[in-house]
Structure formats: C-alpha cells, structure tokens
Amino acid sequence: MKTYEVTITETLQKTVEIEAGCHAEAEGLVRTAWKNGVHVLDADAFTGVDIKSVLKPRSRGHER
C-alpha cells in the first residue's frame, strides 16, 4: 500500500458593505474589523471545499 497526504481546504466567504475613500482603505477597515471579531464567518458562509492528495515520499531508510 502507498501512503498519501491529503489536504482538505474549506472556503468561507462573506461580503460586507463599507464606506471608504478608496478600495485599500475599505479593505483595511474590514480587515481590522475582522481581526476584532466584528465579522465572524461560520458554516453559513461555506462556499466550497478542495481536496488534494500527494504521494508521501518514502523515508531514506525504507526498504522495498
């Protein structure tokens, strides 16, 4: 049998409206609010999953 490392990546997404002078300011304000727990993404914000596998390399001392 071969050994695989499988990575599961879930994507959560939420759109918020904010007034700002430019897009960089808007992103900064939302980033700060998110860090402060104002915008919490939960299961309702789930938009997808990606599952990828790679063959785990054999260790150097492994015999066939």
C-alpha positions in Angstrom: 0.0 0.0 0.0 1.1 3.6 -0.7 0.8 6.4 1.8 -0.8 9.7 0.7 -1.0 13.0 2.4 -4.5 14.5 1.8 -5.1 18.2 2.4 -8.7 19.5 2.9 -9.2 23.2 2.4 -12.6 24.7 3.2 -13.5 28.1 1.8 -15.7 30.6 3.8 -16.9 33.8 2.2 -18.8 36.8 3.3 -19.4 40.2 1.6 -19.8 43.3 3.7 -20.6 46.9 2.5 -18.5 49.7 3.9 -18.0 53.4 3.0 -14.4 54.4 2.4 -12.3 56.8 0.3 -10.6 54.0 -1.7 -10.5 50.2 -2.0 -7.3 50.0 0.0 -9.0 51.9 2.9 -12.1 49.7 2.6 -10.1 46.5 2.8 -8.1 47.9 5.7 -11.2 48.8 7.7 -12.8 45.4 7.0 -9.5 43.6 7.9 -9.3 45.4 11.2 -13.0 44.7 12.0 -12.5 41.1 11.1 -9.4 40.8 13.4 -11.5 42.4 16.2 -14.3 39.8 15.7 -16.8 42.1 14.1 -17.1 39.8 11.0 -17.3 36.1 12.0 -17.5 33.5 9.3 -19.3 30.4 10.2 -20.9 27.4 8.5 -23.4 29.6 6.7 -20.5 31.3 4.9 -19.3 28.0 3.4 -18.7 28.2 -0.3 -16.7 25.2 -1.2 -14.1 22.6 -0.4 -10.9 21.5 -2.2 -9.3 18.1 -1.5 -5.8 17.3 -2.9 -3.5 14.4 -2.3 0.2 13.8 -2.9 2.1 10.6 -2.6 4.1 10.7 0.6 7.8 10.3 -0.2 9.5 7.2 1.2 11.9 7.7 4.0 15.6 7.1 3.1 15.9 4.0 5.2 12.8 2.4 3.9 13.4 -1.0 2.2 11.3 -2.4 -0.6 
